[in-house]
């Protein structure tokens, strides 16, 4: 089995969604696959897909969503981008382009089908996967009742399940979810303190 570094290097050279797309039209811009991690990583952020700023900079979550996510996790930038401890594995590693309303399109399906299992096989020491958004939650947890809100509401039971690595579902930290966060005050009051404690514990081991 290839190492995480070898798989990540091959992924960064991938042009499948531009040159031989399996689902829909080709990627509308030059691919720039973004992934972070190392064989020894203990924590994984399983996210959706890079946005416009990440595409420009080559850095995942280098935008206001990333600022909010790091606040949720209780981490600064140096800690968050420490690939020795934290892997960031999106469902689609390239920015998928914008839809007619100016929002990000869904992650390209080709990416997860081709690369995801191999990337996670190269992360044997993971203790906790943070699954952000409905696409990652469907991949790691299957289809659960109640959609994203129902899944995140069920976080205690999901975290307690006897799987390794353990999984904790989160909403996307985008400003587009500000309304959701206001409607679901339990997220900040109940889930976030546990999230920060779990992240601190995993990264201190």
SVG drawing of the C-alpha trace seen along z (x, -y; Angstrom):
<svg xmlns="http://www.w3.org/2000/svg" viewBox="-35 -36 41 38">
<polyline fill="none" stroke="black" stroke-width="0.4" points="0.0,0.0 1.5,-3.4 2.3,-5.8 0.2,-8.9 3.0,-11.1 3.1,-9.0 -0.7,-9.0 -0.9,-12.8 1.9,-13.4 0.0,-11.4 -3.3,-13.2 -1.6,-16.6 -0.7,-15.5 -4.2,-14.3 -6.1,-15.9 -8.9,-13.3 -11.8,-15.8 -10.4,-18.0 -9.1,-15.5 -11.3,-12.5 -14.4,-13.5 -16.7,-10.7 -19.6,-12.9 -20.6,-16.0 -18.5,-18.5 -14.8,-19.0 -13.6,-21.1 -13.9,-24.7 -10.4,-25.8 -6.9,-24.3 -7.0,-21.7 -5.1,-22.4 -5.6,-19.4 -5.2,-20.4 -4.6,-17.9 -2.6,-17.8 -1.3,-15.1 1.3,-12.6 1.4,-8.9 1.6,-10.0 -1.4,-12.3 -3.8,-11.7 -6.7,-14.1 -8.4,-14.4 -10.6,-17.2 -12.8,-15.5 -14.2,-18.5 -16.1,-19.2 -13.9,-20.9 -11.5,-23.9 -13.1,-27.3 -11.9,-30.2 -9.3,-31.4 -7.9,-28.0 -7.6,-27.5 -5.6,-30.7 -3.3,-30.1 -3.0,-26.3 -3.9,-26.3 -7.0,-24.6 -9.4,-26.8 -7.3,-29.9 -10.5,-32.0 -13.1,-33.2 -14.5,-29.6 -11.1,-28.5 -10.9,-31.2 -14.2,-30.0 -13.2,-26.4 -9.9,-27.0 -11.9,-28.9 -14.2,-25.9 -11.2,-23.6 -9.3,-25.9 -6.3,-25.9 -4.1,-28.6 -2.9,-28.6 0.5,-26.9 -1.3,-24.1 -3.9,-23.7 -1.4,-23.5 0.9,-21.0 0.7,-18.1 2.6,-15.8 -0.5,-15.9 -3.5,-17.0 -4.7,-15.7 -7.1,-17.6 -8.8,-15.4 -11.7,-17.0 -14.3,-15.0 -13.1,-16.8 -9.5,-18.0 -10.0,-20.7 -12.1,-23.8 -15.2,-22.6 -16.2,-26.0 -19.2,-28.2 -22.9,-27.6 -25.3,-30.0 -26.0,-31.6 -22.3,-32.2 -22.0,-29.4 -19.5,-26.5 -20.6,-23.5 -20.6,-20.1 -17.3,-18.2 -16.3,-16.3 -17.4,-12.7 -14.4,-11.4 -12.0,-12.5 -13.5,-10.6 -14.0,-7.5 -10.4,-7.5 -8.4,-8.7 -10.3,-8.7 -9.8,-5.1 -6.2,-5.2 -5.5,-8.4 -7.2,-7.0 -5.3,-3.8 -2.1,-5.9 -3.4,-7.4 -3.1,-4.4 -2.7,-6.4 -5.9,-8.5 -7.8,-8.7 -10.6,-11.2 -12.1,-12.2 -14.1,-15.5 -16.7,-15.1 -17.7,-18.5 -20.8,-18.9 -23.3,-16.4 -21.0,-15.0 -18.3,-13.9 -20.9,-12.7 -22.6,-10.5 -19.2,-9.0 -18.1,-8.2 -21.4,-7.5 -23.8,-6.6 -27.3,-8.2 -28.7,-9.0 -32.2,-10.3 -32.7,-14.0 -30.0,-15.1 -27.1,-17.2 -29.0,-18.6 -30.2,-15.2 -26.6,-13.8 -25.0,-16.6 -27.7,-16.5 -26.8,-12.8 -23.1,-13.6 -22.9,-12.1 -24.0,-8.6 -21.8,-8.8 -18.8,-9.8 -19.4,-6.9 -19.7,-4.2 -16.9,-1.6 -15.2,-2.5 -11.6,-3.4 -10.9,-6.1 -13.8,-7.8 -16.0,-10.2 -17.6,-13.5 -19.9,-15.3 -19.9,-19.1 -21.7,-21.6 -19.6,-23.6 -18.1,-26.7 -19.2,-28.9 -20.9,-32.2 -23.8,-30.7 -24.5,-28.6 -24.9,-31.6 -28.7,-31.1 -28.2,-27.4 -25.9,-28.3 -28.5,-30.7 -31.3,-28.1 -29.2,-25.4 -27.7,-27.0 -26.9,-23.6 -24.1,-23.3 -22.0,-26.1 -23.2,-25.4 -22.8,-21.6 -20.8,-20.2 -18.0,-22.8 -16.7,-22.3 -16.4,-18.6 -14.9,-19.2 -12.2,-21.4 -11.4,-18.9 -11.2,-16.0 -8.9,-17.9 -6.6,-18.9 -6.5,-15.4 -5.8,-13.8 -3.0,-16.3 -1.4,-16.0 -1.0,-12.2"/>
</svg>
